[in-house]
């Protein structure tokens, strides 16, 4: 007899890894599939595809608080990782750095930021990591390093494993005062449409986004770039070729995927306030139920947090063991970042930076939800985790 669960039986709570395609994105992508022209072509079919791209650019821009993106202000890429690489490497290689070569980051960044920074370290840049212990960014330590030697700050807005919401508005405002020459980059992949912010109020020079974290398709990302960065020639392409995306990202654009990104951004932006309230209510209710029926499970909840993530440390149970148990029960959660799930060293650097000992980091799972989840699903997940603790802690 088959034990395979149908999608209707699943409780999907791994939305920080990827989200299901939202109805608006699905509908828009189906329409876009009939628009087969190359967006760079000047004939009618090409111009129809170009119109799809520009409509999506405006929709993503509006969700960022930018009503009419200027040329090169919103660059579509193949993923958030590519957008991070373009911001960090493209910014670092745009000009001779002269005496400024310090880059500030946090100790809990995604590999898409850590790895480009490791490359820049090999090239002679000074990479300084700021503590985020307990989910709190050490603003004083960051400010102390903001001087004429500061070349760039690259930090995430929301941590993808703990849900910590870092005060980048304060970080970047301080940098504007103390080191106005520095490039300011925000990886907002996990924060876009999960916490309120706008491009201008954040005061960043560049902001990374990803479609599949907000109900759009995989294979599409974007980098918002303040127009003054183009004027000062402080960004160069990392992918060369035909000069698409205003010369910053060569390669024929993924018209269907970008159309879906735009639709997902518009849909999420329209319901953002209600969605944030709903997710926080769902998560807090889930944590309250879990505290009542499985008090041994400890939430790792930062003081300032996005509403869609709950990090849970289990009592003497490896996270992989619990994941397998929950999967058989039809509950989909994760042990951390999906992007590093196959790494040789599976201990999460973000959880270690949060302050967990290695043994506890290896016994921590992440529950990440969306507005589409229900109270019944959250209750079922809490009961399954509690039952898993009672069953697995014996072994």
C-alpha positions as a printed NumPy array, in Angstrom:
array([[  0.   ,   0.   ,   0.   ],
       [  1.364,   3.434,  -0.958],
       [  2.216,   5.839,   1.867],
       [  2.638,   8.803,  -0.458],
       [  0.676,  11.831,   0.689],
       [ -1.214,  13.952,  -1.829],
       [ -0.669,  17.707,  -1.901],
       [ -4.074,  18.109,  -0.259],
       [ -2.795,  16.16 ,   2.775],
       [  0.308,  18.318,   3.215],
       [  0.733,  21.193,   5.624],
       [  3.323,  23.351,   3.9  ],
       [  5.356,  25.395,   6.386],
       [  8.617,  25.921,   4.501],
       [  7.767,  29.241,   2.888],
       [ 11.171,  30.741,   3.655],
       [ 12.68 ,  28.17 ,   1.311],
       [ 10.124,  28.816,  -1.42 ],
       [  6.455,  29.685,  -1.703],
       [  3.7  ,  28.097,  -3.763],
       [  2.888,  29.997,  -6.94 ],
       [  0.13 ,  32.466,  -6.109],
       [ -3.028,  32.565,  -8.29 ],
       [ -2.197,  36.002,  -9.706],
       [  1.274,  34.908, -10.81 ],
       [ -0.026,  31.663, -12.3  ],
       [ -2.679,  33.483, -14.331],
       [ -0.257,  36.129, -15.588],
       [  2.347,  33.53 , -16.558],
       [ -0.185,  31.509, -18.53 ],
       [ -1.079,  34.629, -20.484],
       [  2.595,  35.504, -20.99 ],
       [  3.322,  32.08 , -22.482],
       [  1.46 ,  33.18 , -25.594],
       [  3.725,  36.225, -25.899],
       [  6.684,  34.507, -27.521],
       [  8.632,  37.454, -28.936],
       [ 12.12 ,  38.393, -27.817],
       [ 11.824,  41.574, -25.709],
       [ 14.811,  43.056, -27.567],
       [ 13.2  ,  42.652, -30.99 ],
       [ 11.705,  45.763, -32.58 ],
       [  8.793,  44.056, -34.342],
       [  5.282,  43.75 , -32.893],
       [  5.859,  40.394, -31.177],
       [  9.038,  41.649, -29.546],
       [  7.443,  44.862, -28.407],
       [  4.549,  42.94 , -26.854],
       [  7.094,  40.978, -24.798],
       [  8.906,  44.216, -23.93 ],
       [  5.626,  45.651, -22.668],
       [  5.195,  42.639, -20.37 ],
       [  8.656,  43.264, -18.914],
       [  8.069,  46.948, -18.325],
       [  4.666,  46.339, -16.725],
       [  6.291,  43.846, -14.343],
       [  9.106,  46.314, -13.629],
       [  6.554,  48.923, -12.598],
       [  4.67 ,  46.418, -10.411],
       [  7.773,  45.304,  -8.54 ],
       [  8.883,  48.919,  -8.276],
       [  5.556,  50.01 ,  -6.776],
       [  5.818,  47.239,  -4.183],
       [  9.201,  48.785,  -3.249],
       [  7.721,  52.272,  -3.094],
       [  9.148,  53.314,  -6.491],
       [  6.269,  54.243,  -8.796],
       [  8.108,  54.631, -12.104],
       [ 11.54 ,  52.982, -12.12 ],
       [ 14.052,  54.839, -14.268],
       [ 16.198,  52.93 , -16.82 ],
       [ 18.514,  50.585, -14.923],
       [ 16.804,  51.246, -11.596],
       [ 15.292,  47.751, -11.378],
       [ 17.45 ,  45.052, -12.959],
       [ 15.892,  41.621, -13.47 ],
       [ 18.207,  38.669, -12.813],
       [ 17.884,  34.882, -12.707],
       [ 17.68 ,  34.755,  -8.899],
       [ 18.346,  36.596,  -5.675],
       [ 21.841,  35.105,  -5.495],
       [ 22.751,  36.632,  -8.844],
       [ 21.391,  39.993,  -7.714],
       [ 23.535,  39.809,  -4.55 ],
       [ 26.592,  38.977,  -6.644],
       [ 25.884,  41.851,  -9.023],
       [ 25.548,  44.306,  -6.146],
       [ 28.632,  43.146,  -4.237],
       [ 31.07 ,  42.213,  -7.02 ],
       [ 29.683,  44.714,  -9.51 ],
       [ 29.986,  47.455,  -6.912],
       [ 33.441,  46.432,  -5.718],
       [ 34.888,  46.229,  -9.242],
       [ 33.307,  49.408, -10.59 ],
       [ 36.069,  51.75 ,  -9.465],
       [ 39.557,  51.615,  -8.066],
       [ 38.957,  51.464,  -4.349],
       [ 41.945,  53.661,  -3.46 ],
       [ 42.211,  53.799,   0.36 ],
       [ 38.652,  52.63 ,   1.097],
       [ 38.534,  48.855,   1.205],
       [ 36.56 ,  47.952,   4.344],
       [ 33.26 ,  46.083,   3.908],
       [ 30.845,  45.639,   6.81 ],
       [ 28.473,  42.681,   6.908],
       [ 26.826,  40.527,   9.576],
       [ 27.808,  37.13 ,  10.924],
       [ 24.476,  35.617,   9.856],
       [ 24.34 ,  36.35 ,   6.121],
       [ 23.119,  34.05 ,   3.363],
       [ 25.814,  32.241,   1.306],
       [ 24.895,  34.462,  -1.673],
       [ 26.478,  37.316,   0.291],
       [ 29.141,  35.389,   2.207],
       [ 30.728,  33.785,  -0.853],
       [ 31.169,  36.967,  -2.942],
       [ 32.66 ,  38.603,   0.15 ],
       [ 35.091,  35.708,   0.509],
       [ 36.157,  36.362,  -3.084],
       [ 36.7  ,  40.046,  -2.301],
       [ 38.724,  39.115,   0.781],
       [ 41.049,  37.157,  -1.504],
       [ 41.365,  40.309,  -3.611],
       [ 42.505,  42.365,  -0.623],
       [ 39.309,  43.841,   0.776],
       [ 38.922,  43.948,   4.549],
       [ 35.714,  42.1  ,   5.484],
       [ 34.386,  42.864,   8.977],
       [ 31.44 ,  40.921,  10.403],
       [ 29.125,  42.554,  12.921],
       [ 27.57 ,  40.415,  15.659],
       [ 23.873,  39.512,  15.553],
       [ 23.829,  37.516,  18.778],
       [ 20.286,  36.922,  19.995],
       [ 19.006,  38.339,  16.718],
       [ 20.2  ,  41.838,  17.671],
       [ 22.614,  43.627,  15.354],
       [ 25.413,  45.422,  17.204],
       [ 24.799,  48.911,  15.838],
       [ 27.461,  50.531,  18.024],
       [ 30.137,  48.182,  16.658],
       [ 29.054,  48.963,  13.103],
       [ 29.066,  52.726,  13.698],
       [ 32.576,  52.571,  15.162],
       [ 33.849,  51.282,  11.806],
       [ 32.145,  53.916,   9.65 ],
       [ 34.911,  56.241,   8.477],
       [ 36.856,  57.124,   5.329],
       [ 38.043,  53.498,   5.057],
       [ 34.509,  52.145,   4.668],
       [ 33.856,  51.02 ,   1.106],
       [ 30.594,  49.069,   1.402],
       [ 27.963,  47.757,   3.78 ],
       [ 26.068,  44.634,   2.733],
       [ 23.531,  43.276,   5.228],
       [ 20.28 ,  41.333,   5.162],
       [ 17.037,  42.943,   6.299],
       [ 15.453,  39.772,   7.712],
       [ 17.33 ,  36.628,   8.661],
       [ 16.032,  33.644,   6.75 ],
       [ 16.512,  31.213,   9.652],
       [ 15.58 ,  33.121,  12.793],
       [ 13.285,  35.817,  11.376],
       [ 15.366,  38.554,  13.044],
       [ 14.552,  41.966,  11.561],
       [ 17.709,  44.065,  11.606],
       [ 17.523,  47.888,  11.919],
       [ 19.088,  48.682,   8.56 ],
       [ 17.336,  52.048,   8.424],
       [ 19.486,  53.086,  11.406],
       [ 22.623,  51.392,  10.056],
       [ 22.378,  53.08 ,   6.664],
       [ 21.381,  56.464,   8.129],
       [ 24.503,  56.358,  10.326],
       [ 26.63 ,  55.434,   7.308],
       [ 25.228,  58.361,   5.324],
       [ 26.42 ,  60.693,   8.083],
       [ 29.769,  59.109,   8.888],
       [ 30.9  ,  57.596,   5.573],
       [ 28.874,  59.181,   2.759],
       [ 31.118,  57.622,   0.107],
       [ 30.211,  54.034,   1.089],
       [ 28.002,  51.773,  -1.037],
       [ 24.985,  50.463,   0.906],
       [ 23.452,  47.121,  -0.125],
       [ 20.527,  45.335,   1.478],
       [ 19.64 ,  41.693,   0.838],
       [ 15.858,  41.962,   1.257],
       [ 15.039,  38.533,  -0.19 ],
       [ 13.47 ,  37.389,   3.082],
       [ 12.094,  40.804,   4.032],
       [ 10.307,  41.866,   0.833],
       [  6.548,  41.834,   1.496],
       [  7.24 ,  40.231,   4.9  ],
       [  8.032,  43.443,   6.782],
       [  7.136,  47.059,   5.968],
       [  9.851,  49.059,   4.198],
       [ 10.357,  51.201,   1.109],
       [ 13.457,  51.73 ,  -1.007],
       [ 13.806,  55.394,  -0.092],
       [ 13.082,  55.057,   3.625],
       [ 15.605,  52.219,   3.867],
       [ 18.223,  54.596,   2.424],
       [ 20.024,  51.782,   0.595],
       [ 21.862,  52.172,  -2.7  ],
       [ 20.941,  48.649,  -3.821],
       [ 18.287,  46.149,  -2.718],
       [ 18.085,  42.463,  -3.647],
       [ 14.723,  40.736,  -4.223],
       [ 13.557,  37.263,  -5.25 ],
       [ 10.284,  36.215,  -6.886],
       [  9.829,  32.755,  -5.424],
       [  9.825,  34.032,  -1.832],
       [  6.635,  36.068,  -2.45 ],
       [  4.441,  33.695,  -4.477],
       [  6.241,  34.2  ,  -7.784],
       [  8.177,  31.628,  -9.843],
       [ 11.677,  30.3  ,  -9.244],
       [ 14.395,  31.54 , -11.545],
       [ 13.709,  35.29 , -11.253],
       [ 15.287,  37.911,  -9.019],
       [ 15.874,  41.641,  -9.139],
       [ 18.317,  44.281,  -7.986],
       [ 16.98 ,  47.756,  -7.278],
       [ 19.698,  50.349,  -7.852],
       [ 19.418,  53.998,  -6.885],
       [ 19.822,  56.043, -10.115],
       [ 22.629,  58.091,  -8.544],
       [ 24.754,  54.925,  -8.496],
       [ 24.502,  54.761, -12.3  ],
       [ 25.345,  58.443, -12.606],
       [ 28.49 ,  57.958, -10.524],
       [ 29.403,  54.764, -12.45 ],
       [ 29.6  ,  52.73 ,  -9.247],
       [ 28.237,  49.449, -10.651],
       [ 29.513,  47.255, -13.484],
       [ 27.894,  44.1  , -14.938],
       [ 29.072,  40.68 , -13.835],
       [ 27.391,  38.895, -16.774],
       [ 28.456,  40.126, -20.205],
       [ 26.854,  39.659, -23.591],
       [ 24.04 ,  41.383, -25.42 ],
       [ 23.588,  44.254, -22.989],
       [ 20.039,  43.573, -21.837],
       [ 18.625,  45.228, -18.692],
       [ 20.168,  48.576, -19.562],
       [ 23.561,  46.935, -19.952],
       [ 23.696,  45.53 , -16.441],
       [ 22.505,  41.945, -17.003],
       [ 23.044,  40.377, -20.403],
       [ 20.912,  37.458, -21.597],
       [ 17.418,  37.249, -23.032],
       [ 15.008,  38.048, -20.233],
       [ 12.801,  35.34 , -18.731],
       [  9.616,  37.052, -19.897],
       [  7.179,  34.519, -18.465],
       [  8.9  ,  34.381, -15.074],
       [  9.282,  38.153, -14.843],
       [  5.596,  38.597, -15.657],
       [  4.789,  36.239, -12.775],
       [  7.136,  38.191, -10.481],
       [  5.306,  41.406, -11.269],
       [  1.886,  39.862, -10.629],
       [  3.018,  38.336,  -7.329],
       [  4.528,  41.635,  -6.184],
       [  1.351,  43.541,  -7.058],
       [ -0.862,  41.011,  -5.286],
       [  1.327,  40.927,  -2.172],
       [  1.623,  44.699,  -2.031],
       [ -2.154,  45.123,  -2.216],
       [ -2.754,  42.935,   0.848],
       [  0.487,  43.57 ,   2.747],
       [ -0.958,  45.084,   5.924],
       [ -3.578,  42.375,   6.349],
       [ -1.074,  39.643,   5.463],
       [  1.4  ,  40.771,   8.119],
       [ -1.305,  40.849,  10.784],
       [ -2.535,  37.395,   9.765],
       [  0.915,  35.785,   9.727],
       [  1.81 ,  37.2  ,  13.123],
       [ -1.478,  35.953,  14.554],
       [ -0.947,  32.49 ,  13.065],
       [  2.637,  32.252,  14.3  ],
       [  1.906,  33.554,  17.785],
       [ -1.066,  31.207,  18.157],
       [  1.095,  28.303,  17.013],
       [  3.824,  29.181,  19.538],
       [  1.273,  29.518,  22.343],
       [ -0.204,  26.1  ,  21.553],
       [  3.244,  24.548,  21.325],
       [  4.222,  26.032,  24.694],
       [  1.152,  24.412,  26.245],
       [  1.601,  20.916,  24.779],
       [  5.391,  20.71 ,  24.282],
       [  7.084,  23.098,  26.736],
       [ 10.419,  21.341,  26.105],
       [ 10.534,  22.975,  22.645],
       [ 12.235,  26.384,  22.891],
       [ 11.421,  29.163,  20.425],
       [ 14.336,  31.323,  19.299],
       [ 12.397,  34.556,  18.862],
       [ 14.45 ,  37.734,  18.302],
       [ 13.198,  40.967,  19.918],
       [ 12.509,  42.488,  16.485],
       [ 11.226,  39.906,  14.036],
       [  9.353,  39.311,  10.816],
       [  6.035,  37.521,  11.408],
       [  6.458,  34.492,   9.153],
       [  9.323,  32.582,  10.804],
       [  9.526,  30.525,  13.992],
       [ 12.859,  28.914,  14.907],
       [ 12.428,  26.021,  17.365],
       [ 15.124,  24.175,  19.298],
       [ 14.168,  20.59 ,  20.177],
       [ 15.151,  18.633,  23.308],
       [ 17.891,  16.129,  22.387],
       [ 16.453,  15.423,  18.941],
       [ 18.441,  16.016,  15.771],
       [ 16.615,  18.341,  13.395],
       [ 16.934,  15.846,  10.525],
       [ 15.263,  13.18 ,  12.641],
       [ 12.338,  15.463,  13.407],
       [ 12.086,  16.587,   9.791],
       [ 11.715,  12.978,   8.658],
       [  9.12 ,  12.317,  11.348],
       [  7.098,  15.389,  10.402],
       [  7.394,  14.668,   6.691],
       [  5.797,  11.251,   7.191],
       [  2.983,  13.052,   8.999],
       [  2.537,  15.431,   6.063],
       [  4.142,  18.469,   7.742],
       [  6.744,  20.299,   5.625],
       [  9.289,  22.323,   7.626],
       [ 13.066,  22.7  ,   7.358],
       [ 16.251,  22.726,   9.39 ],
       [ 17.4  ,  26.086,   8.038],
       [ 18.393,  27.572,   4.715],
       [ 17.477,  25.334,   1.783],
       [ 20.404,  26.817,  -0.154],
       [ 22.921,  25.256,   2.255],
       [ 21.054,  22.016,   2.971],
       [ 23.643,  19.968,   1.043],
       [ 26.71 ,  21.653,   2.504],
       [ 29.357,  19.404,   4.016],
       [ 29.145,  21.231,   7.343],
       [ 25.423,  21.355,   8.027],
       [ 25.617,  23.283,  11.281],
       [ 23.902,  26.579,  10.58 ],
       [ 26.208,  29.586,  10.748],
       [ 23.159,  31.808,  11.334],
       [ 22.128,  29.809,  14.402],
       [ 25.686,  29.783,  15.724],
       [ 25.764,  33.559,  15.258],
       [ 22.446,  33.772,  17.11 ],
       [ 24.253,  32.204,  20.067],
       [ 23.172,  28.566,  19.98 ],
       [ 25.775,  25.92 ,  20.837],
       [ 26.498,  23.587,  17.923],
       [ 24.503,  20.728,  19.481],
       [ 21.429,  22.943,  19.836],
       [ 21.857,  24.399,  16.342],
       [ 21.813,  20.839,  15.024],
       [ 18.556,  20.251,  16.913],
       [ 16.711,  23.293,  15.574],
       [ 13.949,  23.397,  12.979],
       [ 12.376,  26.312,  11.128],
       [  8.641,  26.743,  10.654],
       [  7.873,  29.418,   8.053],
       [  4.353,  30.296,   7.02 ],
       [  2.378,  32.358,   4.54 ],
       [ -0.96 ,  34.187,   4.69 ],
       [ -2.508,  31.172,   2.954],
       [ -1.897,  28.923,   5.963],
       [ -4.805,  28.3  ,   8.317],
       [ -5.33 ,  28.001,  12.061],
       [ -6.154,  24.32 ,  11.551],
       [ -2.85 ,  23.715,   9.762],
       [ -0.871,  25.456,  12.487],
       [ -2.673,  23.42 ,  15.153],
       [ -1.941,  20.218,  13.259],
       [  1.742,  21.183,  13.   ],
       [  1.98 ,  21.961,  16.729],
       [  0.379,  18.629,  17.627],
       [  2.703,  16.743,  15.25 ],
       [  5.804,  18.406,  16.741],
       [  4.612,  17.629,  20.269],
       [  3.949,  14.015,  19.32 ],
       [  7.367,  13.856,  17.648],
       [  9.037,  15.052,  20.826],
       [  7.232,  12.431,  22.921],
       [  8.15 ,   9.705,  20.421],
       [ 11.705,  10.614,  19.467],
       [ 13.157,  11.847,  22.742],
       [ 13.188,   8.25 ,  24.013],
       [ 15.808,   7.185,  21.48 ]])
